Amino acid sequence: MPSNAPHHRTGAALYYVLSGTGANTVEGKTEARGPGSFIYEPAGLVHQWGNPGDTPLTFLTFNINQEGVPAVAPDRPATSQ
């Protein structure tokens, strides 16, 4: 599957890849993330995930955000001035 749209989380997230290889894009740089990969994404990090291969990609996502706040936000995070 192609990468999803760029998005960010309202809190931090942890990912653990169980099987397959994902394409994780952060700041325009794409890295292959295979089984056993453990990824930390801080709150507000704009990123994308995709599966460029034929093998299903299976990973666990742990969202660390405030209760009642959606975990994923489609727009870019607000910047401080």
N, C-alpha and C positions, 0 to 999 in steps of 0.2 A: 504494500500500500504506500502511496506517496505520503510525505510528511503532512501532519495536521497544520492548521494555521498557527502562526506565532501567538503565544499566549503566556500569561504569567500566573502564578499562584498568589493568593492573598496571604499565605503563610509559607513556611518552608516545606520541602518535600524530600523524601528519601525514596530511591528506586532500587530494586534488586532484580536483575535479569535472571529468570529461571531457564529459559530456552530461546533459541533463535538469536538473531543478531539485529539490534535496532540501530537506526541512524539518529543520533541525538545532536541537534543543532543549537548552538549557543553563540551569540554575537557573530553570526555568519560562518562559524567554523563547525563542520560536521565531523563527528567521531563515531566509529563503530563501537557498539556496546554489546558484548556477548555474554554468555552464561557466566554467572559469578560476579558480574560487574555490579558495583555498589556506587550509586551516584547521590550526592547531596546537592540540592538546589535551594539557595536562600530565597526568602520572600522577595517578590518583585522581579526575579530573573526571567527575562523573555526567552523562551525556548520553544523547540518543536521536537516531535518524535515521529519517526516513520519506520517502515519495514521494507528495505529494498530487496530482500531475498524472497525465496519461495517457501522457506520454512516459517511456520507461525512463530510470532514473537510473543512470549509470555513473560510478564514482569509484575512484581508487586509494587504498589505505590502506597506510601504512608504520608498522608497529609498532616501537617502540623499547623493548624490555623484556629482562630477563635471560633467557639461554638456559635452556630447560627449564621456564619459568614460562608458564602460559597467558596469552595476550594480553588476554583479556576475562574479567572477573569479574562475575557477576550481582548480587552483594550490594553494599551501600554500603561504601566504604572505611573502614577503621578510623581512628578519630580519636585524636590524641595527647592524653594527659592531663597 
